[in-house]
Amino acid sequence: MLKVGLTGGIGAGKSEVSRLLVARGAVLIDADRIAREVVAPGTPGLAAVVEAFGEEVLAADGSLDRPRLGSIVFADPEKLAVLNSIVHPLVGARSRELESAAADDAVVIHDVPLLAENGLAPLYDLVVVVDASPETQLDRLVRLRGMTDQDARARMAAQATREKRLEIADVVIDNDVPLEALERRVDEVWSELVRRARE
């Protein structure tokens, strides 16, 4: 099994790269998806978040109001650290569970947005960074995700710098390119990952 950490700044196109890798046969463990699962209604994770941040982070249906919570934590590093201390251990435990279910020769892609921020590179055999210029990231967040310019910049500022991410990269996938070029690069990277998984 080859354990790959996949990361990239918000709006860099990491989700597209993970989708392309899954289409080629990778097993995906998506930290963001798991982070939503562990704070679903009725979970101990949601109870802990409400205890830390109050009932105002709940939507009318009892689920987590993620935009509301985001506006609280992304403006305050201490509050973000509190949220991370609740969610990250739960995500880690679930990720290990899913990984242990994968085949021995699998390429397991751990899609981890905050890999650089949390010093997680040593947990993986290889780190793949999806890279895009800050201008591209900002454009995608505003144009495709409907964020305000200010919110997009705050989210980007809350993450590791581009330089910090590139420092931990074993493989870089440039995503300031058209989709066809991205697909060619993902093919090259996939061949390399499969080769390593079989070693």
SERO-4910 file (N, C-alpha, C, O; in steps of 0.05 Angstrom, whole numbers):
BEGIN
 pado doro    nc1    nc2    nc3   cac1   cac2   cac3    cc1    cc2    cc3    oc1    oc2    oc3
  Met    A     17    -24      0      0      0      0     18     25      0     37     27     15
  Leu    A     10     44    -17     24     70    -17      5     91     -5    -17     95    -16
  Lys    A     14    103     16     -2    124     29      7    151     19     30    160     24
  Val    A    -11    165      5     -5    190     -7    -21    212      7    -45    210     10
  Gly    A     -7    233     16    -20    257     26    -24    276      3     -5    284    -10
  Leu    A    -49    284     -3    -55    303    -24    -65    329    -12    -84    328      4
  Thr    A    -52    351    -19    -61    376     -7    -58    398    -28    -47    394    -50
  Gly    A    -67    422    -20    -66    445    -37    -82    467    -24   -100    462     -9
  Gly    A    -76    492    -31    -91    514    -19   -120    514    -29   -126    503    -50
  Ile    A   -137    527    -13   -165    529    -21   -167    542    -49   -154    562    -54
  Gly    A   -182    529    -66   -185    540    -94   -163    531   -113   -163    540   -136
  Ala    A   -145    514   -103   -123    506   -121   -132    484   -140   -118    479   -161
  Gly    A   -154    470   -134   -164    449   -152   -157    421   -142   -156    402   -158
  Lys    A   -153    418   -116   -146    392   -105   -169    372   -109   -164    348   -113
  Ser    A   -193    381   -107   -216    363   -110   -217    351   -138   -223    328   -142
  Glu    A   -211    368   -158   -210    358   -186   -188    337   -189   -192    317   -202
  Val    A   -165    342   -177   -142    323   -179   -150    297   -165   -144    276   -175
  Ser    A   -162    299   -141   -170    274   -127   -190    259   -144   -190    234   -145
  Arg    A   -209    273   -157   -229    260   -174   -215    245   -197   -222    222   -203
  Leu    A   -195    258   -209   -181    245   -231   -165    221   -222   -163    201   -236
  Leu    A   -154    223   -198   -138    200   -187   -157    176   -181   -150    153   -186
  Val    A   -180    182   -170   -200    161   -164   -209    148   -190   -212    123   -191
  Ala    A   -213    163   -211   -221    152   -237   -200    133   -248   -206    115   -264
  Arg    A   -175    137   -239   -153    119   -248   -148     95   -229   -131     78   -235
  Gly    A   -163     94   -207   -161     71   -190   -152     76   -161   -149     57   -146
  Ala    A   -148    101   -154   -139    107   -126   -162    103   -107   -186    105   -114
  Val    A   -155     96    -82   -174     95    -60   -172    122    -46   -151    130    -37
  Leu    A   -195    136    -44   -195    163    -33   -205    163     -5   -226    152      1
  Ile    A   -190    176     13   -199    182     40   -199    212     42   -178    225     44
  Asp    A   -223    223     42   -227    252     40   -231    264     68   -252    260     80
  Ala    A   -211    278     78   -212    289    105   -236    309    109   -248    309    130
  Asp    A   -242    324     88   -264    343     90   -291    329     93   -307    336    109
  Arg    A   -294    308     77   -319    292     78   -322    279    106   -343    280    118
  Ile    A   -300    268    115   -300    255    142   -305    277    164   -319    271    183
  Ala    A   -294    300    160   -298    322    179   -328    329    181   -337    337    202
  Arg    A   -342    327    159   -371    332    159   -385    309    173   -404    313    189
  Glu    A   -377    284    168   -389    261    180   -387    261    211   -406    255    225
  Val    A   -363    269    221   -359    268    250   -373    290    265   -373    289    290
  Val    A   -385    309    251   -401    330    265   -430    329    255   -444    350    256
  Ala    A   -439    306    244   -466    303    235   -485    304    260   -476    298    282
  Pro    A   -511    310    255   -529    310    278   -528    283    293   -528    262    281
  Gly    A   -528    285    320   -528    262    337   -501    251    344   -499    232    359
  Thr    A   -479    262    332   -452    252    338   -440    266    362   -447    289    368
  Pro    A   -422    252    376   -407    265    398   -392    290    388   -388    309    403
  Gly    A   -382    289    363   -368    311    351   -384    337    350   -375    358    358
  Leu    A   -409    334    341   -427    358    340   -432    368    368   -432    393    373
  Ala    A   -437    350    387   -442    358    415   -419    374    426   -422    394    440
  Ala    A   -394    365    420   -370    379    429   -367    407    416   -359    426    430
  Val    A   -374    409    391   -373    435    377   -393    455    389   -386    478    393
  Val    A   -417    445    394   -438    462    406   -430    471    434   -434    494    442
  Glu    A   -418    453    449   -408    459    476   -387    481    475   -387    499    492
  Ala    A   -370    480    455   -348    500    452   -357    527    441   -347    548    449
  Phe    A   -376    526    422   -383    551    408   -412    560    412   -419    582    403
  Gly    A   -428    544    425   -456    553    431   -475    544    410   -468    536    387
  Glu    A   -501    546    417   -523    537    400   -525    553    374   -537    543    354
  Glu    A   -513    577    373   -516    593    348   -501    581    324   -505    591    302
  Val    A   -485    560    329   -472    547    306   -490    525    294   -481    510    276
  Leu    A   -514    522    305   -532    502    294   -552    515    275   -561    537    279
  Ala    A   -558    500    253   -579    509    234   -606    501    247   -607    487    267
  Ala    A   -627    511    234   -655    506    244   -661    476    246   -676    467    264
  Asp    A   -649    460    229   -654    431    229   -636    415    248   -637    391    249
  Gly    A   -620    429    264   -603    416    283   -576    407    272   -559    396    287
  Ser    A   -571    413    246   -545    406    235   -526    430    240   -534    451    248
  Leu    A   -500    425    235   -481    446    238   -483    467    217   -484    461    193
  Asp    A   -485    493    225   -486    515    205   -457    521    199   -445    538    212
  Arg    A   -446    508    178   -418    510    172   -409    539    164   -388    548    173
  Pro    A   -425    553    148   -417    581    142   -416    598    167   -398    614    170
  Arg    A   -435    595    185   -435    610    210   -410    603    226   -396    621    236
  Leu    A   -405    577    230   -381    569    245   -356    579    232   -337    588    245
  Gly    A   -355    577    205   -332    587    190   -326    616    194   -303    625    197
  Ser    A   -348    632    195   -344    661    199   -333    667    227   -320    687    231
  Ile    A   -339    650    246   -328    653    273   -299    645    274   -282    660    284
  Val    A   -293    621    264   -266    610    269   -245    621    250   -221    623    258
  Phe    A   -252    628    226   -232    637    207   -223    666    213   -203    675    202
  Ala    A   -238    679    230   -230    706    238   -214    706    264   -205    727    273
  Asp    A   -211    683    276   -198    682    303   -182    656    306   -193    634    309
  Pro    A   -155    658    304   -138    635    305   -142    617    330   -139    593    328
  Glu    A   -148    630    352   -152    614    377   -177    597    375   -177    574    383
  Lys    A   -198    608    364   -223    593    361   -220    571    340   -231    549    342
  Leu    A   -204    577    319   -198    556    299   -183    533    311   -188    510    305
  Ala    A   -164    539    329   -149    518    343   -167    501    361   -163    477    362
  Val    A   -187    514    373   -207    499    390   -222    479    372   -225    456    379
  Leu    A   -232    490    350   -248    472    331   -230    449    321   -239    426    321
  Asn    A   -206    455    313   -188    434    304   -182    413    325   -180    390    319
  Ser    A   -180    422    350   -174    402    372   -198    383    376   -194    362    387
  Ile    A   -222    391    368   -245    374    370   -246    355    346   -249    331    349
  Val    A   -244    367    322   -250    352    297   -227    335    288   -231    312    280
  His    A   -202    344    290   -179    329    279   -175    301    291   -171    283    275
  Pro    A   -177    298    317   -174    270    327   -195    251    317   -190    228    312
  Leu    A   -220    261    314   -242    245    303   -237    237    274   -242    215    266
  Val    A   -227    257    259   -221    252    230   -198    232    228   -199    214    211
  Gly    A   -178    235    244   -155    216    244   -163    188    249   -154    169    235
  Ala    A   -180    184    269   -189    157    276   -205    144    253   -201    120    247
  Arg    A   -223    159    242   -239    149    219   -222    143    195   -227    124    181
  Ser    A   -202    160    189   -184    157    167   -169    131    169   -166    116    150
  Arg    A   -159    125    193   -143    100    198   -161     76    194   -152     55    183
  Glu    A   -186     78    202   -205     56    198   -209     50    168   -208     27    160
  Leu    A   -213     71    152   -217     68    124   -192     57    110   -194     41     92
  Glu    A   -169     67    118   -144     59    106   -139     29    110   -130     14     93
  Ser    A   -145     20    134   -140     -9    141   -158    -27    124   -152    -51    123
  Ala    A   -179    -17    112   -197    -33     96   -188    -35     67   -199    -50     51
  Ala    A   -167    -19     59   -158    -19     31   -140    -43     25   -128    -54     43
  Ala    A   -138    -50      0   -122    -73     -9    -92    -67     -4    -84    -44     -2
  Asp    A    -76    -89     -2    -48    -86      4    -32    -71    -17    -13    -57    -11
  Asp    A    -41    -73    -43    -26    -59    -64    -40    -33    -73    -34    -22    -95
  Ala    A    -58    -23    -57    -74      1    -64    -57     26    -62    -38     28    -47
  Val    A    -64     45    -79    -54     73    -76    -76     87    -61    -98     92    -72
  Val    A    -70     94    -36    -90    107    -19    -84    137    -18    -63    145     -8
  Ile    A   -103    152    -28    -99    182    -28   -114    193     -5   -138    192     -3
  His    A    -99    206     13   -111    220     36   -113    250     27    -93    264     26
  Asp    A   -137    259     22   -142    286     14   -144    303     39   -164    302     53
  Val    A   -122    318     45   -120    332     71   -114    361     66    -91    369     61
  Pro    A   -135    378     68   -131    407     63   -109    420     80    -93    436     71
  Leu    A   -108    412    106    -90    426    125    -65    409    131    -54    410    153
  Leu    A    -56    394    111    -33    376    115     -8    392    123      6    385    142
  Ala    A     -2    414    109     22    430    116     18    444    143     37    445    159
  Glu    A     -5    455    147    -10    471    171     -7    454    197      3    463    217
  Asn    A    -15    428    195    -14    411    218     10    393    219     11    374    236
  Gly    A     30    397    202     55    382    203     51    352    199     64    336    212
  Leu    A     32    345    180     25    317    177     41    302    155     37    278    151
  Ala    A     59    316    141     74    303    119     87    277    127     87    258    111
  Pro    A     99    274    151    112    249    159     94    225    160    103    202    161
  Leu    A     67    229    161     49    207    162     46    192    136     34    170    135
  Tyr    A     56    204    114     51    193     87     77    184     74     99    194     80
  Asp    A     75    164     56     98    156     40    107    178     21    131    180     14
  Leu    A     88    194     13     92    213     -8     72    236     -5     49    231      2
  Val    A     80    261    -10     62    283     -9     59    296    -36     79    303    -49
  Val    A     35    298    -46     29    310    -72     15    337    -66     -5    338    -52
  Val    A     26    359    -77     15    385    -73      3    395    -99     17    396   -120
  Val    A    -23    402    -99    -35    415   -122    -31    445   -118    -39    457    -98
  Asp    A    -18    457   -138     -9    485   -135    -23    502   -156    -25    495   -179
  Ala    A    -31    526   -147    -42    546   -165    -34    573   -154    -29    576   -130
  Ser    A    -32    593   -171    -24    619   -162    -46    631   -144    -70    624   -147
  Pro    A    -39    649   -125    -60    662   -108    -81    675   -125   -105    676   -117
  Glu    A    -74    686   -148    -93    700   -165   -114    680   -176   -138    685   -177
  Thr    A   -104    656   -184   -122    635   -193   -141    626   -171   -165    622   -174
  Gln    A   -129    621   -147   -145    613   -124   -167    633   -118   -191    625   -115
  Leu    A   -160    658   -117   -180    679   -110   -202    680   -131   -226    682   -125
  Asp    A   -194    678   -157   -214    679   -178   -234    655   -176   -258    659   -179
  Arg    A   -223    631   -170   -240    608   -168   -259    610   -144   -283    603   -146
  Leu    A   -249    620   -122   -266    622    -98   -289    642   -102   -311    637    -93
  Val    A   -283    664   -114   -303    684   -119   -322    676   -141   -347    678   -138
  Arg    A   -311    667   -163   -327    662   -187   -342    635   -185   -365    634   -192
  Leu    A   -329    614   -175   -341    588   -175   -355    581   -149   -374    566   -149
  Arg    A   -345    591   -126   -357    584   -101   -374    606    -89   -387    603    -68
  Gly    A   -375    629   -103   -392    651    -94   -383    665    -69   -400    678    -56
  Met    A   -358    662    -61   -348    676    -37   -344    706    -43   -339    713    -66
  Thr    A   -346    722    -23   -338    750    -26   -308    751    -28   -294    732    -19
  Asp    A   -297    772    -40   -268    775    -42   -256    774    -14   -235    762    -10
  Gln    A   -269    788      5   -258    789     33   -258    761     46   -238    754     58
  Asp    A   -280    746     43   -281    719     55   -260    701     42   -246    685     56
  Ala    A   -257    703     16   -238    686      2   -209    692     11   -194    674     16
  Arg    A   -203    717     14   -176    725     23   -171    716     52   -149    708     59
  Ala    A   -192    717     69   -189    708     97   -184    678     98   -167    669    113
  Arg    A   -199    663     81   -194    634     81   -166    627     71   -153    610     83
  Met    A   -157    641     51   -130    636     40   -109    644     61    -89    629     65
  Ala    A   -114    666     76    -94    675     96    -93    656    120    -73    655    134
  Ala    A   -115    642    125   -116    623    148   -100    598    142    -95    582    160
  Gln    A    -93    593    117    -78    569    109    -48    574    108    -39    597    109
  Ala    A    -33    553    105     -4    555    102      2    571     76    -15    573     58
  Thr    A     25    583     75     33    597     51     38    577     29     43    553     34
  Arg    A     37    587      5     44    571    -19     72    559    -16     76    535    -22
  Glu    A     91    575     -6    118    566     -2    120    543     18    135    523     13
  Lys    A    105    545     39    106    524     60     95    498     49    106    476     54
  Arg    A     74    499     33     63    475     20     83    463      1     88    439      2
  Leu    A     96    479    -15    115    469    -35    139    457    -22    151    438    -33
  Glu    A    147    467      2    169    455     17    165    426     24    185    410     24
  Ile    A    140    418     29    135    390     38    128    372     15    124    348     19
  Ala    A    127    383    -10    118    368    -33    140    348    -43    163    356    -46
  Asp    A    132    323    -47    149    304    -62    142    307    -92    159    303   -109
  Val    A    117    313    -97    107    316   -125     89    341   -125     73    345   -108
  Val    A     93    357   -146     76    381   -149     60    378   -175     71    371   -196
  Ile    A     34    383   -173     16    384   -196      8    413   -200     -7    424   -184
  Asp    A     17    425   -222     11    452   -228    -18    453   -239    -24    440   -259
  Asn    A    -35    469   -225    -62    471   -235    -69    500   -244    -92    509   -240
  Asp    A    -49    513   -255    -54    538   -269    -55    532   -299    -45    548   -315
  Val    A    -66    510   -306    -65    500   -334    -93    491   -343   -111    487   -326
  Pro    A    -98    489   -369   -124    478   -379   -128    449   -369   -108    435   -363
  Leu    A   -153    441   -369   -159    414   -359   -144    391   -373   -136    372   -361
  Glu    A   -141    394   -400   -127    373   -415    -98    369   -404    -88    347   -402
  Ala    A    -85    392   -399    -57    391   -389    -57    379   -361    -39    365   -354
  Leu    A    -77    386   -345    -79    375   -318    -82    345   -319    -69    330   -304
  Glu    A    -99    335   -337   -104    307   -340    -78    292   -348    -73    270   -338
  Arg    A    -63    304   -366    -37    292   -374    -18    290   -350     -5    269   -346
  Arg    A    -17    311   -334      1    311   -311     -8    290   -290      8    276   -278
  Val    A    -35    288   -286    -45    268   -268    -39    240   -277    -32    222   -261
  Asp    A    -40    235   -304    -32    209   -315     -3    202   -308      3    180   -299
  Glu    A     15    222   -311     43    217   -304     46    211   -275     61    192   -268
  Val    A     33    226   -258     35    222   -229     24    195   -221     35    181   -205
  Trp    A      1    188   -233    -12    162   -227      7    139   -234      9    120   -218
  Ser    A     20    140   -257     39    118   -265     60    115   -243     68     93   -236
  Glu    A     71    138   -234     92    138   -213     81    126   -187     95    111   -174
  Leu    A     57    133   -179     45    123   -154     41     93   -156     47     79   -136
  Val    A     31     84   -178     26     55   -181     53     40   -180     55     19   -167
  Arg    A     73     50   -193    100     38   -193    110     36   -164    119     15   -156
  Arg    A    107     57   -149    116     57   -121    100     38   -104    111     25    -86
  Ala    A     74     36   -109     57     19    -92     65    -11    -96     60    -27    -78
  Arg    A     76    -17   -119     83    -45   -125    111    -52   -116    118    -76   -117
  Glu    A    126    -32   -108    154    -38   -100    156    -55    -75    178    -61    -66
***
